[in-house]
């Protein structure tokens, strides 16, 4: 089929939903920034400098009310586009597993508890965050970092012997001068976001603190220090909009030249992009075409709750704006005698049972078999799970198993995994025993075409790929693959394979398995986007998507779990993809193929 026959047009089951969703956007409003406050005798208290700085930068400030309810805080975060954690009293050291030292000042445990929860949930949702003074300390504490309770005691010199103090002493960090007067300098590290914001290596700041950050916590780094080595700023190392500063930048708003305004403008710019990404997620269906989470269901996983043992659960899906995922019943390649093949088939059914049982017990989550099911569930405010099989080993040598699995709702099957099987040769651990598809494998592809199951060549060898592409009467897919031109791995597709797949109307879903994104060094979201951009350039925008391989060792810095997938949308926006492009890249292209296959 010609490449042009598969233009990214809205399908019948999409149009009604998108007509409704397009009327519910708020693209024109300014970003709303929540600001935490002190808890005083008469309720929440906040200096006007905070909200005036937000207004001057182009945002709408609101005070975060006192609440101890996680549900209430979550509901509030849905209405905000960024958060500022303001200054205030000391943090209760007992919350950090420490005993109080004599220099500890006044604490408010109620505020501590709220802000630690609020910080963690905001970071779970990838929300832009700016921590100011106490706020930088809350940020570090929430991420498992360490604090210095009092700069004036011995703990300072003990924890920070690597720092060069001024005359062997700590600077004065609690000034008596007016709040808008700078009293010491700060050196900003090269290559940091903070350096790009201010455009210089040295700035002058005010100082009103006796506590400080000792270690910045998971996923953070020190980005600025004062001359005595006190940490003055920290920021994300994971391509996230998270910065904490120890000084009070809001206090400079009253000056004719507010040199701190760039910091607030950065926050508003990030909040604007985050708001736009959230709006897009109301207008498009977001689908991850491959995860291996069912491998962990035997560990008594409650899919409805956030669970650190898995990368995909209902909580993370909602945090990341992921509407749907295709969960694979994965089978490693094993022996091929009759008993082993029968066991493989049983195992596949058990994994599918596990998917169905977990989803049945998860409120607000439903199983889907068709693209129309996905859109219906989204319109009802529910998450959706589809079923796939990874490794045709699951059918053994019984062609009838293809239809049996199809009746169970399996939407695709990879013909193999690592290692050859009775269907075809694999891209990895192969002996090339069939020279591509076997005779049985050719019958399997025809049967998959007949029953409306997608043929997935994610793990197929090159000859198997071309055999299936030529034989299949419907487009084939690679539910999780990447570009060999950028990372020379046999599991990746070369440019000619990608062009051939596109000519036949198929799709390739970029995977987040680190070893398929780069050969050396740590893979990041930037590498994943480079593969996506390359695939779009080679194949066309209508033939590319995302298949994370979460819980199958997929996940990279910046896209480490389902909760971080809104960052994918933000990267698409940075690259100027249109909303129609994003709709296709977020699953529309894959579902276009699914509809063709299921109609066959």
C-alpha positions as CSV (number, residue, x, y, z in Angstrom):
1,X,0.0,0.0,0.0
2,X,1.2,3.5,-0.8
3,X,2.6,5.6,2.1
4,X,0.1,8.4,1.2
5,X,-2.9,6.1,1.8
6,X,-2.4,6.3,5.5
7,X,-2.6,10.1,6.2
8,X,-3.2,10.8,9.8
9,X,-6.9,11.5,9.5
10,X,-9.3,11.4,12.4
11,X,-11.1,8.1,12.6
12,X,-14.8,7.7,13.1
13,X,-14.5,6.5,16.7
14,X,-12.4,9.5,17.5
15,X,-14.3,12.4,16.0
16,X,-17.2,12.7,18.4
17,X,-14.9,12.6,21.4
18,X,-12.5,15.2,20.0
19,X,-15.3,17.5,19.0
20,X,-16.3,17.6,22.7
21,X,-12.8,17.7,24.1
22,X,-11.8,20.6,21.9
23,X,-14.4,22.8,23.5
24,X,-13.0,22.2,27.0
25,X,-9.5,23.7,26.6
26,X,-8.2,26.7,28.6
27,X,-5.3,27.6,26.3
28,X,-5.9,31.3,26.7
29,X,-5.6,31.6,30.5
30,X,-2.5,32.6,32.4
31,X,-0.8,29.8,34.4
32,X,-2.0,29.5,38.0
33,X,0.8,29.3,40.6
34,X,0.1,28.0,44.1
35,X,2.2,29.4,46.9
36,X,2.5,27.8,50.3
37,X,2.1,30.0,53.3
38,X,2.9,30.2,57.0
39,X,0.2,29.0,59.4
40,X,-0.6,31.9,61.7
41,X,-3.1,32.7,64.4
42,X,-5.5,34.1,61.8
43,X,-5.0,31.5,59.1
44,X,-2.6,31.4,56.2
45,X,-0.2,34.3,56.0
46,X,2.0,35.2,53.0
47,X,4.1,38.3,52.2
48,X,2.9,40.2,49.2
49,X,6.3,40.0,47.6
50,X,5.6,36.4,46.6
51,X,2.4,37.0,44.7
52,X,3.5,40.3,43.2
53,X,6.6,38.6,41.8
54,X,4.3,35.9,40.2
55,X,2.0,38.6,38.8
56,X,5.0,40.6,37.3
57,X,6.2,37.4,35.6
58,X,2.8,36.8,34.0
59,X,1.1,34.3,36.3
60,X,-1.9,34.2,38.6
61,X,-0.9,33.6,42.2
62,X,-3.1,31.7,44.7
63,X,-2.3,30.8,48.3
64,X,-2.3,27.0,49.1
65,X,-4.7,26.5,52.1
66,X,-3.8,24.4,55.1
67,X,-4.9,20.8,54.6
68,X,-3.8,17.4,56.0
69,X,-5.8,15.5,53.4
70,X,-3.8,13.9,50.6
71,X,-7.0,13.7,48.4
72,X,-7.6,17.4,48.9
73,X,-4.0,18.3,48.0
74,X,-4.2,16.1,44.9
75,X,-7.4,17.8,43.9
76,X,-5.7,21.2,44.4
77,X,-2.7,20.2,42.3
78,X,-5.0,19.3,39.3
79,X,-6.0,23.0,39.3
80,X,-2.5,24.4,39.5
81,X,0.2,24.8,36.9
82,X,3.2,25.4,39.2
83,X,4.1,25.6,42.9
84,X,6.2,27.9,44.9
85,X,7.3,26.7,48.4
86,X,7.8,29.9,50.4
87,X,10.1,30.7,53.3
88,X,9.3,30.2,56.9
89,X,10.3,28.5,60.1
90,X,12.6,25.5,60.6
91,X,11.7,21.9,59.7
92,X,11.1,19.5,62.4
93,X,14.2,17.2,62.4
94,X,12.2,14.3,63.7
95,X,10.5,14.1,60.3
96,X,13.9,13.5,58.9
97,X,15.0,10.9,61.4
98,X,17.2,13.3,63.4
99,X,17.1,14.7,66.9
100,X,16.9,18.5,67.4
101,X,20.0,20.5,68.0
102,X,20.2,23.5,70.4
103,X,20.3,26.0,67.5
104,X,16.9,24.8,66.1
105,X,14.4,27.6,65.8
106,X,10.6,27.5,65.8
107,X,8.8,24.7,63.9
108,X,5.3,24.1,62.7
109,X,4.7,20.3,62.3
110,X,1.4,20.8,60.6
111,X,3.0,22.9,57.8
112,X,6.0,20.5,57.6
113,X,3.7,17.5,57.1
114,X,1.6,19.3,54.4
115,X,4.5,20.6,52.5
116,X,6.5,17.4,52.4
117,X,3.4,15.6,51.0
118,X,2.6,18.4,48.6
119,X,6.2,18.5,47.4
120,X,6.3,14.8,46.7
121,X,3.0,14.8,44.9
122,X,3.9,17.8,42.8
123,X,7.1,16.1,41.8
124,X,5.2,12.9,41.1
125,X,3.0,14.9,38.7
126,X,6.1,16.5,37.1
127,X,4.8,20.0,38.0
128,X,7.1,23.0,37.8
129,X,8.3,23.8,41.3
130,X,10.4,26.7,42.8
131,X,11.5,26.4,46.4
132,X,12.5,29.6,48.2
133,X,14.6,29.6,51.4
134,X,12.7,27.1,53.6
135,X,11.3,25.8,50.3
136,X,14.7,24.6,49.1
137,X,15.0,22.7,52.3
138,X,11.6,21.1,52.0
139,X,12.6,20.1,48.4
140,X,15.8,18.4,49.6
141,X,14.0,16.7,52.5
142,X,11.2,15.4,50.4
143,X,13.7,13.8,48.0
144,X,15.7,12.1,50.7
145,X,18.4,14.8,51.1
146,X,20.0,16.0,54.3
147,X,19.7,19.4,56.1
148,X,22.0,21.4,58.3
149,X,20.0,22.4,61.3
150,X,22.1,25.3,62.3
151,X,25.0,26.8,60.3
152,X,26.5,28.1,63.6
153,X,27.3,24.8,65.1
154,X,29.9,22.1,64.5
155,X,27.7,20.1,62.1
156,X,28.5,22.6,59.4
157,X,32.2,22.1,59.4
158,X,31.8,18.3,59.9
159,X,29.5,17.9,56.9
160,X,31.2,20.3,54.6
161,X,34.9,19.9,55.0
162,X,35.3,20.0,51.2
163,X,34.1,23.6,51.1
164,X,36.4,26.6,51.3
165,X,35.1,28.9,54.0
166,X,35.9,32.6,54.2
167,X,38.7,33.0,56.8
168,X,37.7,29.5,58.1
169,X,34.3,30.7,59.1
170,X,30.7,30.7,57.8
171,X,29.4,34.0,56.2
172,X,26.6,35.9,57.8
173,X,23.5,34.3,56.4
174,X,20.9,36.1,58.5
175,X,21.2,39.7,57.5
176,X,20.0,42.8,59.4
177,X,19.7,44.9,56.3
178,X,16.4,45.4,54.5
179,X,15.1,42.4,52.6
180,X,15.7,44.0,49.1
181,X,19.4,44.6,49.7
182,X,21.9,42.0,48.6
183,X,24.5,41.2,51.2
184,X,26.7,38.4,49.7
185,X,27.4,36.8,46.4
186,X,26.6,33.4,44.9
187,X,28.5,31.5,42.3
188,X,26.4,29.5,39.8
189,X,27.7,26.3,38.3
190,X,28.3,26.2,34.5
191,X,25.9,24.1,32.5
192,X,23.0,24.5,34.9
193,X,19.5,25.7,34.3
194,X,20.1,28.5,36.8
195,X,23.1,29.7,34.8
196,X,21.0,29.9,31.7
197,X,18.3,31.9,33.6
198,X,20.6,34.6,34.9
199,X,23.2,34.4,32.1
200,X,26.2,34.9,34.4
201,X,28.3,33.0,36.9
202,X,28.0,35.4,39.8
203,X,24.9,37.1,41.3
204,X,24.4,39.0,44.5
205,X,21.6,37.9,46.9
206,X,20.0,38.6,50.2
207,X,20.2,36.0,53.1
208,X,17.7,35.2,55.9
209,X,18.5,31.6,57.1
210,X,20.4,29.6,59.6
211,X,19.5,26.2,58.2
212,X,20.8,25.0,54.8
213,X,20.9,22.0,52.5
214,X,23.7,19.5,53.1
215,X,22.8,17.0,50.3
216,X,20.2,17.8,47.6
217,X,18.4,14.5,47.4
218,X,17.6,12.1,44.6
219,X,17.6,13.5,41.1
220,X,19.0,16.8,42.2
221,X,22.3,18.6,42.1
222,X,23.9,21.6,43.6
223,X,23.8,24.5,41.1
224,X,25.0,27.4,43.2
225,X,27.1,28.1,46.3
226,X,28.1,31.1,48.4
227,X,31.8,31.8,48.9
228,X,31.8,29.8,52.2
229,X,30.4,26.7,50.4
230,X,26.9,26.9,51.7
231,X,24.5,25.4,49.2
232,X,22.5,28.3,47.6
233,X,20.6,26.5,44.8
234,X,19.7,23.0,43.7
235,X,18.0,21.8,40.6
236,X,16.8,18.7,38.8
237,X,19.3,16.4,37.0
238,X,16.4,14.7,35.3
239,X,15.3,17.4,32.8
240,X,12.5,18.5,35.1
241,X,11.3,22.0,36.0
242,X,12.5,22.0,39.6
243,X,14.7,24.6,41.2
244,X,15.3,25.6,44.8
245,X,17.1,28.7,46.0
246,X,18.3,29.6,49.5
247,X,17.8,33.3,49.2
248,X,14.6,35.3,48.8
249,X,14.3,36.4,45.2
250,X,10.8,37.8,45.7
251,X,12.1,40.5,48.0
252,X,13.6,42.4,45.0
253,X,10.3,42.9,43.2
254,X,10.0,46.5,44.5
255,X,13.3,47.7,42.9
256,X,13.2,49.6,39.6
257,X,15.4,46.8,38.1
258,X,14.3,43.5,39.5
259,X,17.3,41.3,38.8
260,X,15.5,38.3,40.2
261,X,12.5,38.5,37.9
262,X,14.1,36.1,35.4
263,X,13.7,33.3,37.9
264,X,10.0,33.9,38.2
265,X,9.7,34.3,34.4
266,X,11.4,30.9,34.1
267,X,8.8,29.4,36.4
268,X,5.9,31.0,34.4
269,X,7.3,29.8,31.1
270,X,7.6,26.2,32.5
271,X,4.1,26.5,34.0
272,X,2.7,27.7,30.6
273,X,4.2,24.7,28.8
274,X,3.0,22.3,31.5
275,X,-0.5,23.8,31.3
276,X,-0.5,23.4,27.5
277,X,0.7,19.8,27.9
278,X,-2.1,19.1,30.4
279,X,-4.7,20.6,28.0
280,X,-3.4,18.4,25.1
281,X,-3.9,15.3,27.3
282,X,-7.6,16.2,27.6
283,X,-7.8,16.4,23.8
284,X,-5.9,13.4,22.7
285,X,-5.9,9.7,23.7
286,X,-2.5,8.8,25.1
287,X,-1.4,5.2,24.6
288,X,1.7,3.4,25.6
289,X,1.9,0.4,23.3
290,X,4.0,-1.9,25.4
291,X,4.7,-2.6,29.0
292,X,5.6,-5.8,30.9
293,X,3.9,-5.0,34.2
294,X,2.1,-8.3,34.4
295,X,5.4,-10.0,35.2
296,X,5.1,-8.5,38.7
297,X,1.4,-9.3,39.3
298,X,2.3,-12.5,41.2
299,X,3.8,-10.2,43.9
300,X,0.3,-9.3,45.2
301,X,0.3,-5.9,43.4
302,X,-2.7,-3.7,43.9
303,X,-2.8,-1.9,40.5
304,X,-5.1,0.8,41.8
305,X,-2.4,2.2,44.2
306,X,1.0,3.7,43.7
307,X,3.5,0.9,44.1
308,X,7.3,1.4,43.9
309,X,7.8,-2.1,42.7
310,X,6.3,-1.4,39.3
311,X,6.6,1.5,36.8
312,X,3.0,1.3,35.6
313,X,0.0,1.5,38.0
314,X,-3.2,3.5,38.0
315,X,-1.8,6.2,40.2
316,X,1.3,6.7,38.0
317,X,-0.9,6.7,34.8
318,X,-3.0,9.5,36.2
319,X,-0.1,11.5,37.3
320,X,1.6,11.2,33.9
321,X,-1.6,11.7,31.9
322,X,-1.5,8.3,30.4
323,X,-4.9,7.1,29.3
324,X,-4.1,3.6,28.2
325,X,-1.4,0.9,28.1
326,X,-1.0,-2.4,26.3
327,X,0.2,-4.9,28.8
328,X,2.1,-7.8,27.4
329,X,1.9,-11.4,28.6
330,X,5.7,-11.9,28.3
331,X,7.3,-15.3,27.8
332,X,11.0,-15.8,27.7
333,X,12.1,-18.2,25.0
334,X,12.4,-21.7,26.4
335,X,12.7,-25.3,25.3
336,X,10.5,-26.4,22.3
337,X,9.5,-29.9,23.2
338,X,5.8,-30.6,23.5
339,X,5.7,-30.4,27.3
340,X,7.5,-27.0,27.3
341,X,5.3,-25.6,24.6
342,X,2.1,-26.7,26.5
343,X,3.6,-25.0,29.6
344,X,4.2,-21.8,27.7
345,X,0.6,-21.7,26.5
346,X,-0.6,-22.2,30.1
347,X,1.7,-19.5,31.3
348,X,0.4,-17.0,28.7
349,X,-3.2,-17.7,29.9
350,X,-2.1,-17.2,33.5
351,X,-0.6,-13.9,32.7
352,X,-3.7,-12.8,30.9
353,X,-5.7,-14.0,33.9
354,X,-3.5,-11.8,36.1
355,X,-4.2,-8.7,33.9
356,X,-7.9,-9.3,34.0
357,X,-8.0,-9.9,37.7
358,X,-6.0,-6.8,38.6
359,X,-8.0,-4.5,36.3
360,X,-11.3,-5.9,37.6
361,X,-10.3,-4.9,41.1
362,X,-9.0,-1.4,40.2
363,X,-11.7,1.3,40.4
364,X,-11.7,3.6,37.4
365,X,-9.8,1.2,35.1
366,X,-11.3,-0.9,32.4
367,X,-10.2,-3.5,29.8
368,X,-10.4,-2.5,26.1
369,X,-10.3,-4.6,23.0
370,X,-10.8,-1.9,20.3
371,X,-9.9,1.7,19.6
372,X,-13.6,2.5,20.2
373,X,-13.3,1.0,23.7
374,X,-10.4,3.2,24.5
375,X,-12.2,6.3,23.5
376,X,-15.3,5.3,25.5
377,X,-13.3,4.7,28.6
378,X,-11.5,8.0,28.2
379,X,-14.9,9.8,27.8
380,X,-16.0,8.2,31.1
381,X,-12.9,9.4,32.9
382,X,-11.4,5.9,33.1
383,X,-8.0,4.4,32.4
384,X,-7.8,1.6,29.9
385,X,-5.7,-1.5,29.6
386,X,-5.3,-3.6,26.4
387,X,-3.7,-7.1,26.2
388,X,-0.8,-8.3,24.1
389,X,1.5,-11.3,24.0
390,X,5.2,-11.0,23.8
391,X,6.6,-14.1,22.1
392,X,4.7,-16.3,19.7
393,X,6.2,-19.2,21.8
394,X,2.9,-18.8,23.6
395,X,0.9,-20.6,20.9
396,X,3.3,-23.6,20.7
397,X,2.6,-25.4,17.5
398,X,-1.1,-25.1,17.7
399,X,-2.5,-22.6,15.1
400,X,-5.8,-22.7,16.9
401,X,-4.2,-20.8,19.8
402,X,-4.1,-17.7,17.7
403,X,-7.9,-17.5,17.6
404,X,-8.2,-18.5,21.3
405,X,-5.9,-15.6,22.4
406,X,-7.7,-13.2,20.0
407,X,-11.0,-14.1,21.7
408,X,-9.4,-13.3,25.0
409,X,-8.8,-9.7,23.8
410,X,-5.2,-10.0,22.7
411,X,-4.6,-7.2,20.2
412,X,-1.1,-8.1,19.1
413,X,1.5,-10.8,19.4
414,X,5.3,-10.4,18.8
415,X,6.2,-13.4,16.6
416,X,9.3,-14.1,18.8
417,X,11.4,-12.7,21.6
418,X,15.2,-13.2,22.2
419,X,16.0,-16.5,20.5
420,X,14.5,-18.4,17.5
421,X,11.2,-20.2,18.0
422,X,9.0,-22.3,15.8
423,X,7.6,-19.2,14.0
424,X,10.6,-17.3,13.0
425,X,14.2,-16.2,13.6
426,X,14.9,-13.6,16.2
427,X,17.0,-10.5,16.1
428,X,19.0,-11.6,19.1
429,X,20.4,-15.0,20.3
430,X,19.6,-16.4,16.9
431,X,20.9,-19.3,14.9
432,X,18.9,-18.2,11.8
433,X,17.5,-21.7,11.6
434,X,14.5,-20.8,9.4
435,X,16.1,-18.0,7.2
436,X,13.2,-15.8,8.3
437,X,9.6,-17.1,8.8
438,X,9.2,-20.8,9.0
439,X,6.4,-22.6,7.1
440,X,4.5,-22.7,10.3
441,X,5.3,-19.0,10.9
442,X,3.7,-18.1,7.5
443,X,0.5,-19.9,8.6
444,X,0.6,-18.0,11.9
445,X,0.8,-14.6,10.1
446,X,-2.1,-15.5,7.8
447,X,-4.1,-16.7,10.8
448,X,-3.4,-13.5,12.7
449,X,-4.6,-11.5,9.7
450,X,-7.8,-13.6,9.6
451,X,-8.7,-13.1,13.2
452,X,-7.7,-9.4,13.4
453,X,-4.6,-9.6,15.6
454,X,-1.8,-7.3,14.9
455,X,1.5,-8.8,13.7
456,X,4.3,-7.4,15.9
457,X,7.9,-7.7,14.7
458,X,9.6,-5.9,17.5
459,X,12.0,-8.8,18.2
460,X,12.1,-10.3,14.7
461,X,15.3,-10.7,12.7
462,X,15.7,-8.8,9.5
463,X,14.7,-11.6,7.2
464,X,11.7,-12.4,9.5
465,X,10.7,-8.8,9.3
466,X,10.7,-8.6,5.5
467,X,9.0,-12.0,5.2
468,X,6.2,-10.9,7.4
469,X,6.0,-7.5,5.8
470,X,5.6,-9.1,2.4
471,X,3.2,-11.8,3.5
472,X,0.8,-9.9,5.8
473,X,-2.4,-8.6,4.2
474,X,-2.6,-5.8,6.8
475,X,0.1,-3.4,8.1
476,X,2.5,-4.8,10.7
477,X,3.8,-3.0,13.8
478,X,6.8,-2.8,15.9
479,X,5.3,-2.0,19.3
480,X,8.7,-1.2,21.0
481,X,11.7,-0.6,18.8
482,X,14.3,2.2,18.1
483,X,16.6,3.4,15.3
484,X,19.7,1.5,14.3
485,X,21.2,4.6,12.7
486,X,21.4,6.1,16.2
487,X,22.2,3.0,18.2
488,X,23.7,0.0,16.4
489,X,21.8,-2.9,18.0
490,X,20.3,-5.8,16.2
491,X,16.9,-5.2,18.0
492,X,16.7,-1.8,16.3
493,X,15.4,-1.1,12.8
494,X,17.6,0.3,10.1
495,X,16.4,3.1,7.9
496,X,15.5,0.8,5.0
497,X,13.4,-1.3,7.3
498,X,11.7,1.8,8.6
499,X,11.0,3.0,5.1
500,X,9.6,-0.4,4.0
501,X,7.4,-0.5,7.1
502,X,6.1,3.0,6.3
503,X,5.4,2.1,2.7
504,X,3.1,-0.7,3.9
505,X,1.3,1.6,6.3
506,X,2.9,0.1,9.5
507,X,4.1,1.9,12.6
508,X,7.2,1.9,14.7
509,X,6.9,2.7,18.4
510,X,10.1,4.2,20.0
511,X,11.0,2.3,23.1
512,X,12.7,3.5,26.3
513,X,15.0,0.5,26.8
514,X,18.3,2.3,27.5
515,X,20.5,-0.2,25.5
516,X,18.4,0.5,22.4
517,X,18.9,4.3,22.7
518,X,22.6,4.6,23.1
519,X,25.6,2.3,23.3
520,X,27.6,4.2,26.0
521,X,26.6,6.4,28.9
522,X,23.3,6.9,30.6
523,X,20.3,7.2,28.3
524,X,17.9,10.1,28.8
525,X,14.7,11.6,27.5
526,X,16.8,13.6,25.1
527,X,18.1,10.3,23.5
528,X,14.5,9.0,23.3
529,X,13.4,12.1,21.5
530,X,16.3,12.0,19.1
531,X,15.2,8.5,18.1
532,X,11.6,9.7,17.6
533,X,12.7,12.7,15.6
534,X,14.9,10.4,13.4
535,X,12.0,8.0,12.8
536,X,9.7,10.8,11.9
537,X,12.2,12.1,9.4
538,X,12.7,8.7,7.8
539,X,9.1,7.3,8.0
540,X,6.8,10.3,8.2
541,X,4.8,11.6,11.1
542,X,2.0,9.1,10.6
543,X,4.1,6.0,11.2
544,X,5.7,6.7,14.6
545,X,4.7,6.4,18.3
546,X,5.8,5.4,21.8
547,X,6.1,1.9,23.3
548,X,8.0,2.4,26.6
549,X,8.8,-1.2,27.6
550,X,8.2,-0.1,31.2
551,X,8.7,-3.0,33.7
552,X,10.6,-4.8,31.0
553,X,13.8,-2.8,31.8
554,X,12.5,0.2,29.9
555,X,12.7,3.7,31.3
556,X,15.3,6.5,31.1
557,X,16.2,9.7,32.9
558,X,13.2,12.0,32.5
559,X,10.9,9.2,31.4
560,X,11.4,6.8,34.2
561,X,7.8,5.6,34.8
562,X,4.3,6.2,33.7
563,X,4.1,9.2,36.0
564,X,6.7,11.0,33.9
565,X,5.0,10.6,30.5
566,X,3.7,14.2,30.4
567,X,7.3,15.1,30.0
568,X,7.1,13.3,26.6
569,X,4.3,15.7,25.6
570,X,6.4,18.7,26.8
571,X,9.3,17.6,24.7
572,X,7.0,17.3,21.6
573,X,5.8,20.8,22.3
574,X,9.5,22.0,22.5
575,X,10.0,20.5,19.1
576,X,7.0,22.4,17.6
577,X,5.0,19.3,16.8
578,X,1.3,20.3,16.1
579,X,-1.5,19.0,18.2
580,X,-2.5,16.7,15.2
581,X,1.1,15.4,15.1
582,X,1.0,14.8,18.9
583,X,-2.3,13.0,18.6
584,X,-0.7,10.6,16.1
585,X,2.5,10.2,18.0
586,X,0.6,9.5,21.3
587,X,-1.2,6.5,19.9
588,X,-3.4,7.7,17.0
589,X,-1.0,6.2,14.4
590,X,-0.9,2.8,16.2
591,X,-4.7,2.8,16.6
592,X,-5.2,3.6,12.9
593,X,-3.4,0.3,12.1
594,X,-5.3,-1.5,14.8
595,X,-8.6,-0.4,13.3
596,X,-7.5,-1.6,9.8
597,X,-6.4,-5.0,11.3
598,X,-9.5,-5.5,13.3
599,X,-11.8,-4.7,10.4
600,X,-10.0,-7.3,8.2
